């Protein structure tokens, strides 16, 4: 999508012309930026020309480029979006495919980025980001047998350290992007810093470096050279146009090192009439190159790969960058920090879909090894199709106008419909497989599984309401996609006293808590049990009037505002019902070689909900992309009227009934040795009847002294240090004290007491924006409803309506975990991992109150390749290919290595790049070396323990490291 042309502000066209007589080589990069949905949906963009001048249908772009590139071996084109290429590919004859394949393999057409879409970097989670790139890279390898080597992130609205590091691990030698802060751009123009070596600060050191470049002029051609709108070059104007072209690049050359320049020749949905582009460029190239002595310049069609080869010959040095590019502003008072939170429902759905994909793919991959199911064998091709389709839909949501919430409403609906269809296809294949498992294990034949979303109400979880309401039992089949662990299970139920039975027909301690102030029949059943790793467990919920499972509200003493609850033998919760202040006190064991001792670890916090009114200033208003508040401090939004405590046997729930929010705090014995609680906030419709947009924030107040310093994660990985009103690479002139200090939160935001070094973290369930503007306070934006557009192209206000209450604004339920940690603890990461690997609950009617196990009942997945993993911080993912498997290992711990021992029935064949399209060793051999201004040389490290790992079948994963292995079954 189109944005401001920063170079116009910063570089005067009257600058002095280069005096050197050295020949300058200008690499023209023909490309089209084809959004995979934005103002129009995917199918509309593919089939129909845009009403905007010069923008064509994607199918016409691909067809036109295909025709024109063949007319000269010198012509080149750079193709990006694989998702569109896949649609077009299906329309081609075999002969056309062969021709296009030869153009790609010869280098006339270069595949840039190679992801299914050009993903966002602020709101994309690392697992889903890798999924997008893997789906695309494997498609490209399958169709063309080539490996993409260049990242192309022209349109995302800021750039993450994690993305740069992941690109390096995917085998990309370089990346280009267009959007950096206008002040950063100005500073880089002064020190020739548009091209750099990006070496993110990481636990893994400097091995994940990548050459990175900021485009000189967004992703557009030079002014007056956008040929598709009538600015063509012909025999009558070629001399004048050539002079203008040469002058432009002589000015540009002053801001770069060496004698090779890189410039895009394209725009949004360009090249539907590729002939006018190539004919004009042909004429300019021929005219200027035939007079190269006169102009001291040569023009050539090029690709990023060709340009990189020339830079390698130059042997120039470049500045080193270690920091990310957030937040991004394209002019004063215009920080693109609103999209961190825009459309929270899409962000939540996207995050849940990525988690679901990882869990379900592990089930299918394990089945392919163990061969338990006949269904899998019979329906294998349908399963494979459904899985690939769902992978593509999850990848689709990574697009920088999808998960970001910056699309038009009708396009948002289209994304959701496509993702829902992917869910439907995968469940149509998965549920019969699980029903077959059930038949084998517990002798129940009339099973039909469904799944209820965690944030549904009882009226939306039809099966439990009807079945239990009629006095009939319900069967649960629960898959744990992580290590053996104690896990709290929550099921929506009606207001009935219930019991939970395990497969041995033993009663599991359970609570039924009806804590919804708006509907006392909307209840939750909680039970706590030990779940074996990477396996299924069965439970039955039965109506049991004598079970006494319904938890009554706690009655406090009338003479006191204080409530004190013993959560466990070692943990006490104190609540002040006047101030709604919470204090969590935990006796924690201090480990010592000689003596056992305990220390009281106590922390207080308070939750409040505030809001900002959205600016409608004509210079810059708040909108889907941009957060600009009318005032620089938030105002109270939802007054908490009462606190109701439910003290159950397995969970304590505190409901805060507010005027515009309903909040539940949950304290579970899972974290009894840790200081953590779950906070679930239901945000009622944001009222805009007063004609004012509103942006709602949750504030967590503590007594920590963080002095304006805080940290946020990078795509769910490394924590990045932040400081209010400060940038690491330039002297910031702050124009927006609130939005100019907002950063994306993919998983964690936190702050550290500068004296005690204790930390408070907040782990979220979806992408959001946040900051710490006041001492000891964490601020997270949780919802937005805005009545003005911000002028960045979408041309529609962010005014979502609710699906259920159609005349009201979108209501939303979001979850956070508040965690207090001592230095070097990783409770927050453990909770992050538990959220990402939440168990999958399948619910069915059943006619039997008790289990009748089959004679050979056992854990079906006890021989799964995952079961050797006992480390709760290590994620293990398996994906099946025709004659091998890929094994992905992610260590989410910040400080400690993880070990994984592969079962002896497997052998390690190789270590691969993150997108599994080539050997890691091959990638390192092809990785470029770069010289830095500081004298350092960045070059690949070939140190590897792979041969030893092959012998021992044991792999080491460093803190926050990701590794991918190619493995196979031993014959």
N, C-alpha and C positions, 0 to 999 in steps of 0.2 A: 504494500500500500504506500501511497505517495505521502511524502512529508516535506518539511521545510528544506530549502536548499541552503545549508549552512555556509557553504563557501561564498555565497553572494555577500553575506554579512562580513565575512572575514578577509576576503581577498579582493582588493580593488583591481579592476581591469586596467587601471592606469599604471600598474607597477612597472618598474624598470625592466626592459627586455634583457634577456641573458646576453652577456657579452662574449661568452666563450664560443669558439669556432668548432668545438667538438660536435660530431654528429649525434643527435638525439634520436633514439629509436622509440617510436610510439606503438604500443601494442593495443590494438582495438579489440575489444571483447564483446562480440555480438551475443546478446542474451535477451530473454523475455522474462519478466517477473510475473509468474502466474500463480496468484493466490489460490490455494485449494479450499475455496470458500471464503467469503467476506461480505460484500454487499449483495452478492447473488450466491446461490448454492452451487455445489460442485457440478451438477449436471447442467445447470444453466450456463455456467462459465465455460464448460466444455463445448456446448452446442451452439450458444448464441453470442453474437457480437455484443459488446457493451455499448450502452448509449453514450459513453464518454468518447470524445474524439480520439481516433487513432488506436482504440483498444478493440481487439478482435476476439473471436471465439478460439479456445485453445486448440480444437481440432484443426481449425484453419491455419493457426500458427504452425503447428507441427507439420501439416501437409505442405504448406508454403516453404518452410525451411528445408524440408526433405527434397523438394523439387529444385530449389535455388542452389543449395550447397553442391549438388551434383554437377552444376554447370562449370565449376572451376575448382581444381584441386587446391587452390590458394584460399578459397573461402572456408570460413570456420563458423561454428556455432557452439554455444555452451548451454546445455540442457540441464535443468535442475530438478523439477518436481517429478519424481518417479510415479506418484499416484496417477497423475494425468497421463504419463507415458504408458502406463499399464492399460488404461482405457483405450487409448489410441492403438496400442499394439494389437489388441484383440480385433481391431477392424482391418488389419493389414493382411494381404495375401502373403504366402510364403516367399515369393520373389521379392516383394517389398521389404519384408523382414530381413531377408538376406542382404539387400542393398543397404538398409539402415545399419545393420550390424557391421557391415564392412566400413561404413562411414565412421562409426564409433571406434572400431578397432584400429583404423588408420590414423585416428586423432583429428579428423576433420570436425567431428562432433565430440565434444568432451562432456562426460557426465560429471557435474559438479555436486558436491555434498553427498548425493546418492541416497539420502533418506527418502522415505515415502513422501514426506512433506518437509518444508523448511520449518523446523520446530522453533517454538519460543524457548527462551532461556531463563526467564524469570519464574514462570509458573509451571514449567515442565519438571517432573520428578526424574531423578537419574535413571531409574529402571525403565520408565516409559520412554525417556529420551533415547536410551540404548535400543529399546524395542523399535522405535521409529527408524533409527539408522540401520539396524540389523535387517528389518523387513526389506528396506530399500536396497541395501548392499547385496543381500542374497538374491534379490530379483535381478539386479544388474549383472551379477556374476552368472546367474542361470541363463540370461538372455544373450549376453555379450562376451562373457568370460573375461571381464576386465575388473580392475580394482580401483574405485574412486580414490584420488589422492589429495583432493582439495576441498576444504570446507567453504561453504558459500552461504553466509548468514546475513544477507544484505538488509533484510527488513525487520528482524526482531529488535525490540525497543530497549536495548541494553544487553550486556554480555557477561556471562558468569565465568569465574575461575574454573569451576568444575567442568563446564562445557569445553573449555580450551584443553584441559587435561584429558578428558574423555576422547576428544577428537584426536589428540596425539596417540592415544592407545588404540584408536580405530585405524591407524595407519595413514592419517592425513598429514601431509607435509606442511600445509599452510591453510590459512583461512582468511577470507575477506568479509568485512562488514561495513555498513554505511552509517550507522547511528551511534554517535557518541555525543556527550554533552557539548553544547556550543562553546563553553569556556575551555573545555579540554581540547576541542578542535582548534581553537585560537592559539592555545599554548603550543600544541604540536606543530602548527604551521610555522611557528617561530624557530623551532629547533630541528626541523626536518624529522619529525617523529611520527609521521603517519605510518611508517613501516617499522615493525619492532619484533623482538623475540619475546613471546609471552611465555613466561616460566612461572606458573602459579605456585604460590607457597603451599606446599603439601607435605604430609608425612613421608611420602615416597621420594622426596627430594626434587631434583631438577630434571629427572629423566623424562617428564611429560611436557617438554617444551614444544612450542609450535610457532612458526613464523606467522605473524598476523599483520594485516594491513587494513587501514581505514581508507575507504574510497575518497577520492578528491572531490567528487561532485555526486554525492548520494549514490544512486545506481543508474543515473541518467547519462545521456550523451552531452557533449558540450552544447551550450545554448545556441539556438538557431540551427541545430543539426539533428533534430528529431524528424526524420524524413517522412514518416507516415502521416504527418499533418500538412503536407504540401511544401515542406522546406527542402525540396529535392535539389540535387546538384545536376546541372546539365551543361551542354557545351557553351551556353551563353554566359553562365555565371561561375564556371569552374575556377577561373583565375582569382576572382574576388573571394569565393568561398575557400579556396586553398590558402590564400593569404590569411584569412580570418582563422582558419583551422590551425595553421602553423603558429600564429601569434598566441593563440590560446595555450598551446602546449609549451611554448617558450616561457610563458609566465608560470605555468604549472611546474616546469622543470626546476624553478628556484626553490621549491619546497621539498625536493627529493634528492636522494643521494645517487650518484652514478648517472648513467646516460640512457637508462631504459625506463620508460613510463608506461603505466597501466591505466587504461580508461575504458569504462563500460560504454557500450553502444546499444542501448536498449531502454526499456521502460516497462510499466505495467502492461501486460498483455499486448506486447509489441510483436511485429513480424508476421501478422496475418497477411500482409502484403510484403513478403520478404524481398521481392524483386526491387522495390523502391529503395530499400536499405542497401542491398548489395550493389545495385547499379550506381547509386550515389557514392558509396564507399569505394567501389572499383575506380570510379572516375577521379576521386580525390587521391587515392593511392597512386594511380598511374601518373597523375599530373605532378604531384609533389616528389615522388621518387625519381621521376625523370629530370627533376631539377634539384636533386639532393645537395649538390654543391652550392647552389644558390640559397637553399633554405637551411642547410646543416641539419637536415632531418630526414628520417625515413619512416614511413608508415607501413604497418603490416597487420594482416589479420592474425589473431592470436588466441591463445587459451591461457588460463592461469598456469598450467603445467609448463608451457613453452616459456612464459615469462620467468618462472622460477629457475629454469635451466640457465637463462641469461644472467640472472642475479648470482647464481652460483659461480659463473665465470668471472663476474666483476670483483668478487672477493671483498665487498664492502663490509663494514661493521654497522651494527644497529643497536639502538637503545634496548634495554631490558625492561619489560613490564611484569610486575608480580601481582597486580591488583585487578579487580573486576571493574566493569563499566556501569555501575549503578550508584545512585539513580541517574536517569537520563533526562535532560532538558534540552529542547531544541530552540528555546529562546528564554528570556527572563520570565519568571512567573509561570512557567509551563513545564512542570515536572511530570513525566509519564509514570506516575506511581499509583494511579487509580486502578489500572488494569490488574494490579497485583491481587485485587479482591473482586473485580467486576464479575457479575454472574456467578455467585457462589454455588448455585445448584449445579451448573455445568462443571465447575471445578471439583466439586465433591463427587459427581458421577464419574468424571474422568479418573480421579484417583482410585475410586473403588473398582473401576473396570480394570485398571492396570494390576491391582492386587489380585483380583479374581482370575485374570489371565494367567498369572504366574502359578497360582495354586492349581488351577484346572489342568494346565499343561503338564504339571508334575504328575497328576493322577494318570493322564493318558500315557505319558512316557513310562511311568512305572508299570502300567498294565502291558505295554508293549514288550517289556522285559519278562514279567512274571506270567503272562498269558493265562490269566484267570478266567476271563470273560469270553463267551462265545459271541456276544453282541459286538465286541470290539473287532473280532475277526471278520464277521459278516459285514459290518458297517464301516470298515476301516476307511474307505475312500470318502464316505460322507463325513466321518469324523475329521479326517485330514482337511477337507474343504471347509468345514465349520471352524476349525481351529485357525486356519490361514486367514479366513475372512475376519475372524475376531481380532487377530493380530493386526490386520490392516486397519480395522476400525479404531483400535486403540492408538495406532500410529497416526491416523487421521486427526485425532483429537490433539495431537501435539502441535498442529499447525499454529502459527503465530497470530492467527485471528480466530482460533477455535477455543482452546483451553483458556486463552487470555480473556475471553468474554468481550472481545472487541468486534464481533460480527453483528450484523443486523438480526433482529428478533426472528424473522422467518428462516434465516440461515441457522440460527441456534436450534430451532425446532428440527431442521433437517439433519444437523449433526446428531441430535438426540435420537431421532428416528433411526438413523443408520446404526448408531451404537446399540440401540435396543434390538434391532434386527439381528445384529451380531450375537447379542446375548441369547436371543430366541433360538438361533441356529445351534449354538453350542449346547444349550440346555436340552434341546431335542435329542442330542446325541449322548450327552452326559447322564441324564436322569435314567434312561433305560439300562445303562451300564451299572449304575449304582443300585438300581432295583434288582438286577441279576445278582450282584454281590449280596444284597440283603436276603434274597431267596436261598442262596447257598448257606448263609450263616445262621439265620434265625427262623427259618421255616415259616416265613410269611410271604404269601404269594400276591395278595391284592394290595400292592404297594404302588403309589403314584406320588413321587416327590415334587415338592414346590419349594421355593425360597422366598423369604420375606426380607425386605430391606430393613436394616437396623433402625432406621429413623421413621419407619411406618408407625401409624397408630393401630390400635386393635381393629378398627373398622377397615383398615387397609390390609391387614393380615387375616384374610378371610378364613383360612383353614383352622386356625386355633380358636377363633371366635365361634365358628359354627360347631366344630367338633366337640370342644370342651363345654361349650354352652349347652349342648344336648346331653352332656354327661358321658360322652365317649372319649376314649383315650387317643393320644397322639404319639406317633413314633418320630424320634429324632435320630438322624444319622449325621454325625459330626466329623468332618475331616480336619485334622490338625496339620497344617502345612509347615510346621516348624519342629523344633526339638521337643522332647518330653518336658512338660511344664504344667504347673497349676494354672488353670484358666477359669475365669468367671464367664459363665454363659448367661445370656439375657435373651428371653423370648417374650414376645407380646402375647398376653393372655387376657381373658375377661376376669371380672372380679369374682373369682371362685377359689375356694381352698383346694390346693393341689398337692400332689406328691410327685417326686421324680424317682424313677427306678433305674438302676443300671442293669446290665445283662444278666447279672446273678440275682436279679429281683430284690436287691438290697435298696433300701430307701436312702437317697442322697439328700443331705440337708439343703433346704430350699427356702427362699423368701418370695412371697407375692406382695409387691408394693404398688399401691395405687396412688401415685404422687402427682398426677396431672390435675392442676387446679381447675382446668376447663372441662374435664371429663373424668369423674371418679370411677367410671367403668373401664377406663383405659389403664391397664395394669402391666407390670413387668414381672416375669418370673426370673429369679436369679438362682443359680446353683454353682457351686465351686467343686471342681474335681481335677484329678490328675489325668492329663491326656498324654498318651504315648506318642512318641515322635513320628511324624509323617504317616499317620494311620487313621483308621476310622473307628469310632466308638458309637454305640447305640444307647439310647435312653428312651424311656416312656414317661409321658406326663399323663397322670391319671387323676380324675376327680376324686378327692378324698376329704370329705367334710370334717373328719376328725384330725386332719394333719396339722391344723393350727398354723398354716403357713402364711396367712394374711397378716401383714405387719401393721399394727395400729400406730398412729402418730404419737410421738413422745410428748408427754405432758411435763412442761417445766414448772418449777416452783414459781408461784406468782410474785414472791417477794424479790426475785432476782432477775436481772437481764442475762445472766450467764447460764449456759447449758454446758455440762461437762459429760462427755460420752467416752466410755472405755471401748476403744475399737479393738483392742487385744490386750494381752497381758503386758505388752511393752509400749503401747501407743494410746495416747489420750487426745481427743479432739475437744477443744473449747470454743464455744460460739457465743458471741455477744449479740443478742437479738435486738439491741437498740442501734448499734453501729454496724451490725452484720460483719464484724471482724472475726476471722478464724485463726485459731492458734493450734498448730499440730506439734505435739511433743512426743518424742520417741526415745526410748532407752536403747542405745546401740552398743553392741559389744566391741570393746577395744582389744584387738588381738596383740598379744605379747608373748614372748618366749617363756616367761616365768609365771605370769599371773593373769587371771581373767578379770577384767574390770568393765564397767559400763559408764557411758556418758549420756547425759540428757541433751538431745539435739532438738531445739525448739525454734519454730519459725511462725511468724504471724503474716497473714495476708488478708487483703480485702478486694472484692470484685465490685466494679461498678460499670455502668454503661452510659457512655456519653455520645455526643454527636457533633458534627460540623455541618453548617449549612453550606450548600454548594454555590460557588461563585457563578454569577451570570454575566460577569464583566465582558463587554464586547471585545476587549483586547484578548482576554483568555478566560474562558469559562471552564468549569469542571465538567467532565464527561467520561465516556467509557475508558479512554486512555488516561486522561489527565485528572489528577486530584488537585483541586485548588479551592481551599476553604475560604469563606468570607471573612472569618476571624482566625486569629492565630492561637486560640485556645478553645478546647472543646467545652460543650455545655452539657449539663445533666440531661439524659435521654429517658431512662426508664427508672422510676423511683421504686425501690424495693419496699413492698407493703408488709410482707411477713415472711418468716422462715419457719418451715415445718420439718421436723426431724423424724425419720423412720429408722429405728435401730433394729436391724434384722440380725439373723444368726451368721449370715455370710457377707452382708453388705450393709453399710449405713448410707442412707440417702438424705440429703438436705435439700429441700425445695425452696427456692427464693422466688416468691410470686411478685413480679414487677408489673408496672402499669403497661409496659410495651414489650417485656421479655419475660420468659419463664426459664429459670435456671435450676438445674439439678447438679449437685456436687455428690460424687460417689467415692466412698472410702472403702477399699476392699482389703481383705487380709492377704491378697497376693503380694502387696507391697508393705506388709506390716513392719519390716525392718527398714523400709525406705520411706522417705517423706514425699508422698505423691497423692494426688487426687484427680479424678476425672471431673471435668466441668462440661456439662451439656447445656447449650443455650438455645432456646427456641425464640426466634425473633419474629414477633408478629409483624403484620403488614406495616411498612413505613408509610405514614400518613403524609401525603403531599397536597392535601386539599387547600392548604394555605398558599399554594403556588411556589413552594420552596423545596428544592432538592435537599436530601439529607444523607449523611454518610456516618454510619454507626460504628463506634469503636468500643471494644472491651478493654478496661483498664485493670491491671493487676498491681495493686499497691503493696509494697513491702518496706521494711526499714533498712534495706541494703543501701550502702553508699557507693554508687557506681560512677559518679562524677562525669556523666555524659557519655560513658563508654558502654557498649553492649555488643552482642554478636548475633549474627544470623547464619543459617546454613547456606551452602551453595548447592542448589539442586538436590538437597537431602544429604550431601556429603560434608566436606570440610567446613568447620565454623570460621566465619570471616569476622575479624574485629571491625567494629564500627565506632565512630565518634561523631557526636552531634556537631554540625556546621564545620565539617572537616573533610578534605579529600587528600588522598595520599600523593597525588601526582600534580596538583596545581593549587594555587592559592584561591580558594573558593570565595566568590562574592555572592553571599546567600540572598536570594530574593524571596524565598518562601520558607520561613522557619519551621513550618510543620511538614508540608509535603516534600520539601527538599531534604528531609531527614528520614524519609520512609525508604525501607528496603524490602525486597521480596523474602518471604518466609515459605520455604518448601516443606520444612519439617520442624525446625527449632528456632526460637528466639530466646535469648537469655541475657542475664547480666551478672556481674561478679562484684561482690563487696571488695573494695580496694584494700581494706584492712584485713579482714578475716579470710579472704580468698574463697569464701563460700559462694555458691552460685544458686540462682533461681532460673529455671528453664520453663518455657511453655512449649509443649509439643502439640502441633495442630494436625487436623485430619485432612486438610486440603490447602492449596496455595492461598496465601493472604499477604497483605502488606502490614508492616509494623515498624515501631521505633521505640526509643526511650527518651522522652523529652524532659521528664522530671526525675528528680533523685529517687531511685528505688522503684521506679514505675515502668512497667511494660505496657505498651499500647498496641493493640492489634485491631485493624479495621475488619469487621465481620460482615458488613452488608452495605449496599449503596442503592439509592434510588434517586435519579437525577432527571431534571426536566429540560435541560439544554444539551445540545451537542457541543463537543469541544473543538470542532473544526479540523479534525484530522482525517476526514474522508468518509467515515461511516454514515454521516448525515442523518443520524437518528439518535434520539435521547435514550439513555439507559433507564428505561421505565418498564420494568418487568411486572407482569401480572401473574397471580397465583393460578395454578391449574385447577385447584379445588374451589377456592373462592374467587371466581373469575373477575369480579369487579374490584378486587382488592389487589394491592401490591404483593409481590412474591413473599411468602413466609418461608423461613428456612431454619433448619436445625443444624448446629455446628458443634463439634467436640474439640476440647483442648485438655491437655494434662498439665497440671502445675506440679513441678518437681523441684525439690530443694536438694542440692548435692554438696558434699564436701569436695575439695579439690581432688581431681583425678578420678572421681567416681564416674560411672556411666549409666546411671539409672535412666536418664533421659533417652539415651540410645537404646536401652533395653525396651522402653515403652514405644519408641519409634519402630523398633523391629516387631513388637507385638501388634501394633496397629497394621503394619504392612503385611504381616503374616497372620491376620485374624483368621480364626477357624471358620470354615464354611459349614453352614447349618442347612440341612435338608429335612423337610417336614412332610409327613404323610399321615393320612388316616390309617387307623388300624382297628381291628375288631377285638383284639386280645389285650387284656389289662396286664398280663404277665408275659415274660419272654419264654419261648420254648426253643432252646438252642439246638442246632444240628449236632449230630454226634461228633463231627470233626471240626467243631467250632474252634477257630484260631484267628489271630491277627492276620488278615489277608496280606498285608503289606510288611510283614515282619522280615521279609528278605529284600525289602526295598533298598536301592543303593544309597539312600539318604540316612538310614537308621544309625549308621556309625557316628553321625554328627551329634555331639552332646553340647556344643557351644551355642548358647542362645543368641550370640551376636553374629554368628556365621549363617548366611543364607546360602542355600544349595538349590540350584535349579537345573533341571535336565530337559533337554529337547531332543526328540528323535529325528534322525535323518535316515535316508534309505539304507545305508550300510555303516552308520556310526551314530554316536550321540555327542552332543556338546554338553559339557558340565560347567555351569557358571558358579563361581564362588565369590561372595561379597562379604567382607569383614566390616561390620558397621561399628566396631569398637574404635574409640579415638586413640587408645594407648597400647593395646595388647595384641600381639600376633594371634592368629587362629590357625589351628592344624586340622586337616581333613584327611582321614584314612579311607581310601577307596576299597570297596569290597574286592576280594581276590578273583571274583568271576569277571572283573573288568580289567582292562589294561589301558594305560595312558599311551596314546599315539603321538600327541603333539600338544604344544600350547599355541593358542590362536589369539588373534586380535579380538577386541571386544565385540565386533560385529561378526566374528566367526567366518570371515571370508578369505582369510589367508593365515599362514603360519606367522607367529609373532617374530620368529627369527628372520624370516624373509622380509617382513615389514621393517625390522631394525636395519637390515642390510641396505634397504632402499631409502632410509630416512636421511634427510639432508643435514649437513653440519652448518653451523652459523657462527660468525664472529660477532662478539658484543663490543660495545663502546668501552666497557670496563676491562677489556683485555681477555675476558673469558671466552672459551670456545664451547659451544653447545653441540654435543655429539651423542649418538646413542650408546648406551651401555650394553655390552653383550654378556655381562655376567648373568649366569643362569644356573639354577639347580635342577634343570629339567631332567637331565640324565639320571641323577640320583633319585629324583621323584618318580621316574619311570620304574626304577628298580625296587623302590620301597612302596610304591603306590600311595605315597603320603605327600600331601602338598601343604605348603606354608603360605598363608595370606597375611600380609602386613596390615597394620591399622588403616582402615578406610580404603583398602586396596580391592580391586576387582580383577579377577582372573578367569579366563575361559580355556577349557581343555577339550581336546578331541579324544574321546574314549570309545572303546568297543568291547563287546562281550568276548570272553576267551572261549575259543572253540573247544 
